[in-house]
Amino acid sequence: MYTETPFSLWRKTFIRSHEPPALAGDPPSQQHSSTRDGSNHQRNRHSKGMIRSDSPEVVEQLFKTTSNGIKLEPQPTDDPSDPLNWHLDKKLATLAVISLAALAGGAVGLCNQFSTNVQAKIYHKTPFELSYSLSAAVAGLATGPIVWLPLANYIGKTSVLFWTQLASLACVAWSSAMTGPHNYIPFVLSKWLGATFASASFCLGGGIVIEIFYLHQRGRAFATYTACFILGAASGGTLSGFIVETQPWPVEFYWIIPLLGISAILIFLFLDDSTYDRTGVVGIVTRRTPGLIAKERVATLLPGHRILSEGYKRQRNRFYDSALIAIQPITLFAGAFVCITFGWSVPVQNLIGIFLQMPKEHGGYGFSPLQVSCFSFISWISVISAEVYGILLNDRVPLAVAKRRGIWRPEFRLYPLLLVPLAIVPCSLGLFGAALQEGLSYWAVAFSFFGINFADAVLLPVVLNYLSEGFGRKFAGEVFVVVNLYRFLLGALVPFFFTGWTNAIGISWTFGTMAFLSLVGFACTGVLWVYGDRLRGMTAERLKGEQGEDGDRVVVGRRSNDDEEEVKGIDVHVGKK
């Protein structure tokens, strides 16, 4: 009997929404007449923007849809090199490669999460001082994308991903060699630099998702991609505890080196650059050369070969665009939400190992590194649960709302945030603080730890998707840079004032305050939910160059002779007037 694998089930979630496109307005007998090869260019005569007039009284707008009536956004071109026209299997392979790169990059930052007590004795530092190495890694993850985005827009995302994976590998090897009592500062520097290189796998992969998937597929794709990055951070901590229990602490870095190497090899062999100019203004320099795979790989990956014909002025403007996006109204509200919610999860991740391993007489739980590692499997369960949540709801809920409302708004992406995460985040933070203060069972800590990780894994892809659609595909890379900075801004600073904060009001009220402040973050999301379209209208004119999908009717369904709809401001009547 045939048994479906987890991969086949995951792939099946994309198949229904990736069927060969039909043309809205075609008779049912003519819809989907092409073969089911995953191609998105059914008939050349059905190009974007084409108008068919059968008589002076009949006017019809032609656009491509899936078989279940979902309009393809953006509309694919008839160019086979258009990433939207890639075969579904190639798209999923691309998603798998960048997700593996994100997983490896996430593991770099927290690979010594549960060895701080052991390293503290070697460096003659306190465990809290060793946690600064984790904060340095967080700072690298936050600031690195500022460098990688302009570089990727010049030489291509694939090239930057390949070389940063190799550079991160070298930094991990450097960290493992810092075993002397006077190597504390070099160790912190190696952690910061390694995470800086690893951040490219997060900020650039998201742009690839935007470029190869349609609007109605991005929710699932983002959920998969971001879950791998967060799972990488969780796996780094888990494996570090298992290793430190039986091996010298430098061994905890050894498994990441081959993982980064495998990721770099897969990028080299299989990751095509997804850059595609739909305006005809920027210009693509490097094109795929049929039959010359080696030459194409050299042109894609080696320095000195540009992907876009962008000059220095355009690259300089990208820094300005990122800064401008960071202060737009919708970014300030979404950024405040991300900053607050993730700001409190970072100290939980950094300090959970310290509290669990602290002796019971000092208010801890007396866990060994091995027990802490077993405990950290909760992170894996929470991330996998968040992945299932995202696959089930991140596309279905917004599309259901769009079908009910008639048109698409980016704010529909935020609806899944106001279901489960709104209740879980404050309750989990409050329970976590109470458990540490009152010495509650470690099951209380486990439950709260699950809730915090689950909510964070759910929130990130939704916010990224919302802002990417709010500003348009043109600024997807800048959006990832800004969100990444907001995400780690507070988290990188908390460890430096956490001790004084807890000494002043106690551990219970510290996390209780975090719980109340998280409600402020969700209030920002509520503002976007209600007033998002007005706030987007206040966006700077420089950032309004691309209309995007806002206002489109993305759920079309089968048309009857009496259907009437509005598509991008054009009244479309099917049938005689």
NORMO-V397378 format. One record per residue. RES is the residue in one small letter. PSI is psi in whole degrees, -180 to 180 (none if undefined). OMEGA is omega in whole degrees, 0 to 359 (999 if undefined). D_LAST is the distance of its C-alpha to the last C-alpha in Angstrom with 1 decimal. Layout:
res = (RES,RES)
psi = (PSI,PSI)
omega = (OMEGA,OMEGA)
d_last = (D_LAST,D_LAST)
//
This chain:
res = (m,y,t,e,t,p,f,s,l,w,r,k,t,f,i,r,s,h,e,p,p,a,l,a,g,d,p,p,s,q,q,h,s,s,t,r,d,g,s,n,h,q,r,n,r,h,s,k,g,m,i,r,s,d,s,p,e,v,v,e,q,l,f,k,t,t,s,n,g,i,k,l,e,p,q,p,t,d,d,p,s,d,p,l,n,w,h,l,d,k,k,l,a,t,l,a,v,i,s,l,a,a,l,a,g,g,a,v,g,l,c,n,q,f,s,t,n,v,q,a,k,i,y,h,k,t,p,f,e,l,s,y,s,l,s,a,a,v,a,g,l,a,t,g,p,i,v,w,l,p,l,a,n,y,i,g,k,t,s,v,l,f,w,t,q,l,a,s,l,a,c,v,a,w,s,s,a,m,t,g,p,h,n,y,i,p,f,v,l,s,k,w,l,g,a,t,f,a,s,a,s,f,c,l,g,g,g,i,v,i,e,i,f,y,l,h,q,r,g,r,a,f,a,t,y,t,a,c,f,i,l,g,a,a,s,g,g,t,l,s,g,f,i,v,e,t,q,p,w,p,v,e,f,y,w,i,i,p,l,l,g,i,s,a,i,l,i,f,l,f,l,d,d,s,t,y,d,r,t,g,v,v,g,i,v,t,r,r,t,p,g,l,i,a,k,e,r,v,a,t,l,l,p,g,h,r,i,l,s,e,g,y,k,r,q,r,n,r,f,y,d,s,a,l,i,a,i,q,p,i,t,l,f,a,g,a,f,v,c,i,t,f,g,w,s,v,p,v,q,n,l,i,g,i,f,l,q,m,p,k,e,h,g,g,y,g,f,s,p,l,q,v,s,c,f,s,f,i,s,w,i,s,v,i,s,a,e,v,y,g,i,l,l,n,d,r,v,p,l,a,v,a,k,r,r,g,i,w,r,p,e,f,r,l,y,p,l,l,l,v,p,l,a,i,v,p,c,s,l,g,l,f,g,a,a,l,q,e,g,l,s,y,w,a,v,a,f,s,f,f,g,i,n,f,a,d,a,v,l,l,p,v,v,l,n,y,l,s,e,g,f,g,r,k,f,a,g,e,v,f,v,v,v,n,l,y,r,f,l,l,g,a,l,v,p,f,f,f,t,g,w,t,n,a,i,g,i,s,w,t,f,g,t,m,a,f,l,s,l,v,g,f,a,c,t,g,v,l,w,v,y,g,d,r,l,r,g,m,t,a,e,r,l,k,g,e,q,g,e,d,g,d,r,v,v,v,g,r,r,s,n,d,d,e,e,e,v,k,g,i,d,v,h,v,g,k,k)
psi = (136,129,126,140,163,-36,-42,-37,-41,-42,-37,-27,-23,-22,-46,-37,6,21,157,134,143,168,121,131,-18,149,150,-33,-23,-13,139,40,-11,167,155,70,6,-3,150,17,88,-53,132,-29,-14,65,166,134,2,135,133,127,104,-25,166,-19,-4,119,131,132,126,129,160,140,168,173,-24,19,21,123,137,118,120,161,128,152,-178,9,121,-23,-6,123,-27,-22,2,151,148,-40,-37,-38,-44,-35,-41,-44,-39,-41,-47,-28,-38,-40,-40,-39,-45,-41,-38,-33,-26,-41,-39,24,-13,27,-41,16,11,-37,-38,-45,-31,-37,-36,-43,-2,46,167,159,-34,-36,-35,-28,-15,-28,-35,-38,-36,-40,-40,-41,-39,-40,-31,-40,-22,-44,-23,-31,-42,-31,-52,-37,-40,-33,-9,-47,-4,148,-40,-43,-45,-42,-43,-50,-33,-31,-42,-41,-39,-38,-44,-38,-36,-41,-38,-45,-41,-20,-6,75,-3,161,-19,17,17,-50,-48,-34,-45,-41,-41,-37,-43,-47,-40,-42,-33,-45,-39,-24,-22,-34,-21,-50,-32,-33,-34,-37,-36,-40,-44,-37,-23,-14,151,166,-43,-1,-16,-32,-46,-40,-44,-40,-42,-46,-50,-32,-37,-39,-46,-37,-33,-43,-40,-41,-32,-45,-42,-51,-29,-39,-43,-40,-45,-27,-32,-14,163,149,-31,-22,-23,-16,-15,-34,-23,-30,-52,-30,-45,-37,-44,-41,-44,-40,-44,-38,-44,-40,-37,-13,106,148,131,8,129,126,113,-5,-24,8,-46,-50,127,125,-48,125,153,130,109,133,-7,68,-46,-43,-40,-39,-40,-45,-30,-37,-29,145,152,-6,118,148,-44,145,54,135,-174,-37,-43,-39,-39,-37,-27,-35,-42,-41,-42,-45,-38,-41,-36,-23,10,152,-48,-31,-38,-42,-47,-38,-39,-40,-49,-43,-44,-49,-46,-26,-33,-22,-30,-48,-31,-44,-42,-33,-8,-39,-36,-46,-40,-34,-9,138,149,-34,-17,11,6,-160,-4,31,148,163,-35,-43,-37,-39,-42,-40,-38,-9,-15,-36,-42,-46,-41,-41,-42,-40,-40,-35,-44,-43,-45,-42,-38,-34,-28,-25,-39,-45,-50,-40,-36,-41,-42,-38,-37,-41,-23,-30,168,136,138,-28,-21,-23,-25,-12,-41,-22,-28,15,-80,-47,-34,-36,-34,-44,-58,-38,-40,-42,-44,-43,-37,-46,-42,-38,-41,-37,-45,-1,37,168,149,-15,-32,-41,-41,-44,-45,-37,-40,-47,-42,-46,-40,-48,-42,-41,-26,-39,-44,-53,-32,-47,-43,-44,-42,-50,-35,-40,-29,-37,-12,160,-27,-33,23,-41,-44,-37,-42,-38,-47,-46,-39,-39,-46,-38,-42,-1,-55,-38,-34,-23,-26,-46,-24,-22,5,-43,-47,-36,-48,-34,-30,-43,-3,155,-34,-48,-24,-51,-26,-40,-40,-39,-44,-40,-29,-31,-33,-40,-43,-28,-36,-39,-38,-38,-43,-38,-42,-44,16,-41,-36,-41,-37,-29,-18,5,145,143,-32,-28,9,22,-25,127,-36,-154,-2,129,-7,154,100,-19,102,-49,-177,135,144,175,-14,3,144,132,167,121,114,41,0,123,126,124,128,123,176,142,none)
omega = (180,178,181,178,175,179,181,177,178,180,183,179,180,189,184,183,182,179,179,188,171,179,181,181,176,172,181,181,181,180,174,179,180,179,183,182,180,182,183,175,190,180,185,182,180,182,184,176,182,179,178,178,179,177,179,184,183,179,184,174,182,173,187,180,170,183,180,169,177,180,179,178,356,178,180,174,175,180,180,180,175,181,176,180,177,175,181,180,177,177,180,176,176,177,179,181,181,176,175,177,178,178,178,179,178,181,183,186,187,184,176,186,185,176,184,180,180,181,181,180,181,182,182,178,174,177,179,176,176,179,176,176,176,177,177,177,178,178,177,177,182,187,183,182,178,179,190,182,178,179,179,178,179,183,176,181,182,180,180,178,182,185,178,175,179,179,177,176,180,180,177,176,177,180,182,181,183,186,182,181,181,183,183,181,176,179,178,179,179,178,180,183,178,179,177,176,182,182,179,182,178,188,183,179,179,176,178,177,180,188,186,182,176,182,185,177,190,181,179,180,178,180,179,185,181,177,179,179,180,177,176,177,179,181,177,178,182,183,178,179,178,183,183,180,186,185,173,187,179,182,182,178,190,182,181,182,177,178,177,178,178,179,179,179,179,176,181,187,195,187,174,179,185,180,180,181,179,182,184,182,185,179,177,181,184,177,178,181,182,177,182,185,182,180,179,178,178,181,182,192,186,178,179,179,182,175,180,178,180,180,183,182,180,178,177,179,180,173,179,179,179,179,180,178,183,185,176,185,182,179,180,179,179,179,177,178,180,182,183,184,179,178,179,179,181,177,176,179,183,190,183,180,180,182,181,182,180,180,182,180,178,178,180,182,176,179,169,176,179,179,178,179,176,179,186,174,174,178,179,181,181,180,178,177,178,177,178,178,181,180,183,192,190,174,186,182,178,180,177,178,179,178,180,182,179,180,182,170,177,181,177,178,186,185,179,180,186,176,184,185,181,180,187,188,182,180,181,178,179,179,180,179,179,180,179,182,186,181,179,180,179,175,175,176,181,181,180,178,176,182,181,181,180,182,180,180,177,188,191,181,181,181,178,180,181,182,178,178,179,180,179,183,182,185,181,180,179,178,180,178,183,180,179,179,177,185,186,185,181,182,179,184,186,182,183,177,183,182,178,179,180,177,183,186,180,185,182,181,175,179,174,176,176,181,179,180,178,176,175,177,179,175,176,177,177,177,178,180,185,188,185,182,177,179,177,176,178,180,180,183,181,184,182,186,183,183,181,186,184,179,178,170,187,176,188,184,179,182,170,182,182,183,174,182,178,181,180,175,181,176,184,179,178,184,182,178,999)
d_last = (56.2,53.7,53.6,50.9,52.3,51.2,49.7,47.6,46.3,45.5,43.8,41.7,40.1,38.5,37.6,34.6,33.0,34.0,32.5,31.0,27.6,24.4,21.3,18.5,15.6,18.2,18.7,21.7,23.9,23.6,24.0,27.6,28.9,31.5,34.9,35.8,38.0,36.7,35.2,32.1,31.0,29.3,28.0,28.6,25.4,23.6,25.1,24.3,21.7,20.3,16.7,15.3,13.0,12.7,10.9,9.8,6.1,7.1,9.3,11.8,15.0,17.9,20.9,23.7,24.4,27.2,26.9,26.8,23.7,25.5,24.3,27.2,28.4,29.5,27.5,30.3,30.9,31.8,35.4,37.8,40.0,37.4,38.9,35.6,35.8,39.3,40.1,40.1,43.8,44.5,42.6,44.6,47.8,47.0,46.5,49.7,51.7,50.6,51.1,54.7,55.3,54.1,56.4,59.3,58.6,58.4,61.8,63.5,63.4,64.8,67.0,70.1,68.7,71.4,74.3,74.8,77.8,79.5,78.7,79.9,83.4,83.5,82.2,84.3,81.2,79.7,76.7,74.6,75.6,74.5,71.1,70.7,70.2,67.1,66.0,66.6,64.4,61.6,62.0,61.6,58.4,57.0,58.0,57.8,54.1,54.6,56.4,54.5,51.0,51.8,54.0,51.3,48.8,51.5,52.9,50.3,50.1,51.7,54.8,55.3,54.9,57.5,60.1,59.8,60.4,63.6,64.7,64.1,66.2,69.0,68.9,69.1,72.2,73.6,73.1,74.9,77.9,78.4,81.1,83.9,84.8,83.9,80.5,78.4,76.9,76.1,74.6,72.2,71.3,70.6,68.3,66.4,66.1,65.1,62.3,61.1,60.7,59.2,56.5,54.7,53.8,51.8,50.1,49.1,48.0,45.3,43.7,43.8,41.9,39.1,39.0,38.8,36.9,33.3,32.5,32.3,35.7,37.6,38.8,40.8,42.0,43.2,44.9,46.8,47.8,49.0,50.7,52.8,53.9,55.0,56.5,58.5,60.0,60.9,62.5,64.6,66.2,66.6,68.3,70.5,72.1,72.8,74.4,76.4,78.0,79.7,79.5,80.2,77.2,76.4,75.4,72.2,70.8,71.6,68.7,66.2,67.6,66.6,63.3,62.4,63.8,61.7,58.6,59.5,60.0,56.6,54.9,56.9,56.0,52.4,50.5,48.4,47.2,43.6,43.2,40.0,38.7,34.9,35.1,37.4,39.5,42.3,43.1,44.5,48.1,49.0,47.0,47.9,50.0,49.6,53.0,54.9,54.8,58.0,57.0,53.6,55.5,57.9,55.1,53.4,56.4,59.2,59.7,59.0,55.7,52.6,49.2,47.4,48.3,48.7,51.6,53.9,51.8,48.8,51.0,52.6,49.2,48.5,51.4,49.9,46.5,48.2,50.1,47.0,45.0,48.0,47.8,44.0,43.2,41.5,44.4,47.0,45.7,45.1,48.4,50.3,49.1,50.1,53.4,54.5,53.6,54.9,57.7,59.3,58.8,60.7,64.0,63.6,63.4,66.2,68.6,68.0,70.6,73.1,72.9,73.0,76.1,77.9,81.0,80.6,83.4,81.3,78.2,76.6,76.1,78.7,76.4,77.5,75.2,74.6,73.6,71.3,69.6,69.1,67.7,65.2,63.4,61.6,59.7,58.6,57.5,55.5,53.7,52.8,51.6,49.4,48.1,47.0,45.5,43.5,42.3,41.1,39.5,39.0,35.6,34.7,35.0,32.9,30.1,30.2,29.9,27.1,25.2,25.9,25.1,21.9,23.3,26.6,29.6,33.0,34.6,33.5,36.2,38.8,38.2,40.7,43.4,43.3,43.9,47.4,48.7,48.7,51.3,53.2,54.1,56.1,57.7,58.9,60.3,62.2,63.5,64.7,66.7,68.2,69.2,71.1,72.7,73.8,74.6,72.1,71.8,70.3,67.6,66.3,66.3,64.5,61.8,61.1,61.3,58.7,56.3,56.7,56.1,53.2,51.4,52.0,50.7,47.5,47.0,47.3,44.4,42.0,43.0,43.1,39.6,38.3,39.9,39.0,35.3,35.7,37.2,35.4,36.8,38.6,41.1,41.5,45.2,46.0,44.5,46.9,49.8,49.2,48.6,51.7,53.7,52.6,53.2,56.9,57.8,59.2,60.4,62.6,64.3,64.9,68.0,69.8,69.7,69.3,73.1,73.7,70.7,72.0,75.5,74.4,72.3,72.8,70.7,68.9,67.7,66.8,64.2,63.4,62.5,60.3,58.5,57.8,56.6,54.2,52.4,52.0,50.4,47.9,47.2,46.1,43.6,42.4,41.8,39.7,37.8,36.9,36.9,36.3,33.1,34.9,38.0,36.0,34.7,38.4,39.0,40.6,38.4,40.4,39.1,35.4,34.9,32.8,29.7,30.2,28.1,27.9,24.4,23.0,21.4,24.1,23.5,20.2,21.0,19.1,15.4,13.5,10.0,9.3,11.2,10.8,13.8,15.8,18.1,20.8,18.9,15.7,12.5,10.9,7.6,8.3,6.5,3.8,0.0)
//
